[in-house]
Amino acid sequence: MNSASQSPAKSPVISEWVGYWVFVSYTAGPNLDADEPSKPVRDKVEAVTASFLLEGYGDLGIEVKRNPTDPTIFMSWGGVLYIQGPPAEVRKQIDLENAKQARGSGAK
């Protein structure tokens, strides 16, 4: 195949969502017992959907935060069911609003 017939590699849509809030559906099991954290806990797996700040992604999964000040959480691709990020027009509006706020706070 010659290079003229090859189309350029398209970046994954998730790359456009890094740094924005996304909805993630993932599988989750029961929480550990706080009094006995080393004790195994068995129960049914459930699907959970929540909003996260997408910090990054890679071959093994995604890195997210529930709140900007929280520690980063790693989610394996094996547990991620679905990710929905903001469309381009929403990202543009967010970027404009953030730039406006940055200019406003720099003038003080």
DALINMO-V136469 format. One line per field, one symbol per residue. phi: phi as a letter, one per 20 degrees, with the letter a starting at -180 (. if undefined). burial: # if it has 9 or more other C-alpha atoms within 8 Angstrom, else .. A space follows every 50 residues. Layout:
BEGIN
phi->???
burial->???
END
This chain:
BEGIN
phi->.effeeeffeffgfffefndececdbebdffffgfcfeffccafececcb ebeeeabaferddccfcgefffdedfgfdeeaccdffgffffffffffff ffffffef
burial->................##.#########.#.#.................. #######...#####.........###.###.#.##....#......... ........
END
